[in-house]
């Protein structure tokens, strides 16, 4: 396992890799320069991909969502750091044999402690492989979806669910393994909620495949059947859950399609 150490700078608190050093030594100045270079496309976050002078992928969260409601403000102010959660769940994923980005730095600062407005930062190494969303445009979908069905079933069987299970957040490696990115809402399941959370993952994945024209309904049906076979669902669960999965996909397509 990668060694980490406590990270403290000004109002920032978190963890970093043992040999990670902020360029220039000033985290606020470095992030300010990256934000100016990358530009800000939404209110709640900004992202800087690897580039000249920065070999890492940098993600900064400044709010719970784009909807500036009182509930979202309270939720963002009170809940624990999503980036520190990403670091912890990434450690769990790697310990279980799954591929995800190597975290270099995960930290949070508040305008004043302990209840000031928080800002989260995550610095991570780029992940290898190719995004499934791109592969589905270039290769036969059956081949790609078969690999995903096997890997996603193994992921769920290990007790994990992804927080944003879409093709763009799954990278297929050359060895056939799946790499999982954007893990700030990925979590472990419990006995009480695993079925519902797995269902939501499959609904989300299937809905976006159809919405983005990355696969046909027949190909998605084949994907679900292979997933169910690998997951070894009992016959009664197969019929019940598959019906519910398609119900929620159709409902989302009816209400969210352009």
C-alpha positions in Angstrom: 0.0 0.0 0.0 1.1 3.6 -0.7 2.4 5.5 2.3 0.6 8.7 3.3 1.3 11.4 5.9 -0.7 14.2 7.4 -0.9 17.3 5.3 -1.1 20.8 6.9 -0.8 24.1 5.1 -2.4 27.4 6.3 -6.1 26.4 6.7 -5.7 23.2 4.7 -5.8 19.8 6.5 -5.7 16.4 4.9 -3.3 13.6 3.8 -0.6 13.4 1.0 1.7 10.8 -0.4 5.0 10.6 1.5 7.0 12.2 -1.2 4.4 14.6 -2.7 5.3 18.3 -2.7 3.1 21.2 -3.8 4.7 23.0 -6.7 6.1 26.3 -5.3 5.2 25.2 -1.8 2.0 27.3 -1.6 -1.1 25.3 -2.2 -3.5 28.3 -2.5 -1.2 30.0 -5.1 -0.8 26.8 -7.1 -4.5 26.2 -7.2 -5.2 29.8 -8.1 -2.9 29.5 -11.1 -4.4 26.2 -12.2 -8.0 27.6 -11.9 -7.1 30.6 -14.0 -5.5 28.3 -16.6 -8.3 25.7 -16.7 -11.2 28.1 -16.4 -14.4 27.5 -14.4 -17.4 26.1 -16.2 -19.6 25.6 -13.1 -20.1 27.1 -9.7 -19.6 24.0 -7.6 -16.3 22.7 -8.9 -13.4 23.1 -11.3 -11.1 20.5 -12.8 -7.6 20.8 -14.2 -6.4 17.9 -16.4 -2.7 16.9 -16.6 -0.7 19.4 -18.7 2.5 21.3 -18.9 3.9 21.9 -15.4 1.3 19.7 -13.7 1.5 15.9 -14.3 -1.6 15.3 -12.1 -5.3 15.6 -12.4 -6.7 18.2 -10.0 -10.3 18.5 -8.8 -11.6 21.2 -6.5 -15.1 21.2 -4.9 -16.6 24.4 -3.5 -20.3 23.5 -3.1 -22.6 20.5 -2.9 -24.1 21.0 -6.3 -25.0 23.6 -8.9 -28.4 24.2 -7.1 -27.8 26.9 -4.6 -30.6 25.9 -2.1 -30.6 26.3 1.6 -30.5 22.5 2.0 -27.4 22.1 -0.3 -25.6 24.9 1.6 -26.3 23.2 4.9 -25.3 19.8 3.6 -22.0 21.1 2.1 -21.1 23.0 5.3 -21.9 20.1 7.7 -20.9 16.9 6.0 -17.3 15.4 6.0 -14.8 16.1 3.2 -15.7 14.2 0.0 -12.0 14.3 -1.1 -10.9 12.7 2.2 -13.6 10.1 1.6 -12.2 9.5 -1.9 -8.8 8.9 -0.5 -10.1 6.4 2.0 -12.4 4.5 -0.5 -9.5 4.4 -3.0 -7.4 2.7 -0.4 -10.2 0.2 0.1 -10.6 -0.4 -3.6 -6.9 -1.0 -4.2 -6.7 -3.3 -1.2 -9.5 -5.3 -2.8 -7.7 -5.6 -6.1 -9.5 -2.9 -8.1 -7.8 -0.2 -10.2 -8.4 3.5 -9.4 -6.3 6.7 -9.6 -3.4 7.0 -7.2 -4.2 9.8 -4.8 -1.4 12.4 -4.3 -3.2 14.8 -2.0 -6.7 15.0 -0.4 -7.4 18.0 1.8 -10.1 20.5 3.0 -10.0 24.0 4.2 -12.6 26.2 5.9 -13.0 29.9 5.9 -13.1 29.6 9.7 -13.1 26.5 11.9 -15.0 24.4 12.7 -18.1 25.4 10.7 -16.8 27.8 8.1 -17.4 27.3 4.3 -15.4 24.3 3.1 -13.3 23.8 0.0 -12.1 20.3 -1.0 -9.1 19.5 -3.2 -8.0 16.2 -4.7 -4.8 15.7 -6.6 -4.3 12.3 -8.3 -2.2 10.6 -10.9 -3.8 9.9 -14.4 -5.2 6.5 -14.9 -4.2 4.2 -17.7 -6.6 2.6 -20.2 -9.3 4.1 -22.3 -12.7 5.4 -21.3 -15.5 3.0 -22.1 -17.5 5.9 -23.5 -14.9 6.3 -26.3 -14.4 2.5 -26.8 -18.1 2.0 -27.5 -17.8 4.3 -30.5 -14.8 2.4 -31.9 -15.3 -1.3 -31.1 -18.2 -3.8 -31.2 -20.3 -2.9 -28.1 -20.9 -6.6 -27.3 -17.2 -7.2 -26.6 -16.8 -4.1 -24.4 -20.1 -4.6 -22.5 -19.2 -8.2 -21.8 -16.0 -7.2 -20.1 -17.8 -4.5 -18.1 -20.5 -7.0 -17.0 -17.8 -9.3 -15.6 -15.9 -6.5 -13.8 -18.9 -4.6 -12.5 -20.3 -7.8 -11.1 -17.0 -8.5 -9.3 -17.0 -4.9 -8.1 -20.5 -5.2 -6.6 -19.7 -8.7 -5.1 -16.8 -7.2 -3.2 -19.2 -4.8 -1.5 -18.7 -1.6 -3.5 -21.1 0.6 -5.5 -20.0 3.5 -7.7 -21.3 7.0 -7.0 -21.6 7.9 -10.7 -21.7 4.7 -12.7 -21.5 6.0 -16.3 -19.3 4.9 -19.2 -17.1 8.0 -18.9 -16.1 7.0 -15.4 -15.0 3.5 -16.3 -11.6 2.9 -18.0 -10.9 -0.5 -19.7 -7.3 -1.6 -19.1 -5.2 -3.6 -21.6 -5.4 -6.6 -19.3 -9.2 -6.5 -19.4 -9.6 -5.0 -15.9 -11.8 -2.0 -15.3 -10.5 1.1 -13.6 -12.9 3.3 -11.6 -12.5 7.0 -11.5 -14.5 9.9 -10.0 -14.9 8.0 -6.7 -15.9 10.8 -4.4 -19.4 9.2 -3.9 -18.3 5.5 -4.3 -19.0 3.6 -1.1 -19.2 0.3 0.6 -22.6 -1.4 0.8 -24.2 -3.1 3.8 -26.5 -6.1 4.0 -29.5 -3.8 4.3 -29.0 -1.6 1.3 -26.8 -3.5 -1.2 -29.6 -4.7 -3.5 -31.1 -1.2 -3.9 -27.7 0.5 -4.4 -26.6 -2.1 -7.0 -29.9 -1.6 -8.8 -29.3 2.1 -8.9 -25.8 1.5 -10.4 -27.2 -0.7 -13.1 -30.1 1.7 -13.8 -27.7 4.7 -14.1 -25.3 2.8 -16.3 -28.0 1.5 -18.6 -29.9 4.8 -18.8 -26.8 6.7 -19.9 -25.9 4.1 -22.5 -29.3 4.5 -24.2 -29.4 8.3 -23.7 -26.0 8.8 -25.3 -26.6 6.2 -28.0 -23.7 4.1 -26.9 -25.6 0.8 -27.1 -28.9 -0.5 -28.4 -31.7 -1.9 -26.2 -30.8 -5.5 -27.3 -27.1 -5.0 -26.4 -28.1 -3.6 -23.0 -30.4 -6.6 -22.4 -27.5 -8.9 -23.2 -25.3 -6.9 -20.8 -27.8 -7.3 -18.0 -28.2 -11.1 -18.7 -24.4 -11.6 -18.6 -24.1 -9.5 -15.4 -26.8 -11.5 -13.7 -25.1 -14.8 -14.7 -21.8 -13.6 -13.4 -23.4 -12.3 -10.2 -25.2 -15.6 -9.8 -28.5 -14.1 -8.9 -31.1 -16.7 -7.9 -34.0 -17.2 -10.5 -36.6 -15.3 -8.5 -34.3 -12.3 -7.9 -33.4 -12.3 -11.6 -37.0 -11.8 -12.7 -37.8 -9.3 -10.0 -34.7 -7.1 -10.2 -34.5 -7.1 -14.0 -38.1 -5.9 -14.2 -37.4 -3.1 -11.7 -34.2 -2.1 -13.5 -36.0 -1.7 -16.8 -38.9 0.1 -15.1 -36.6 2.8 -13.8 -34.6 3.1 -17.0 -37.8 3.6 -19.0 -39.0 6.1 -16.4 -35.8 8.2 -16.6 -35.8 8.1 -20.4 -39.4 9.4 -20.4 -38.7 12.3 -18.0 -35.0 13.2 -18.7 -34.5 12.6 -22.4 -34.1 15.8 -24.5 
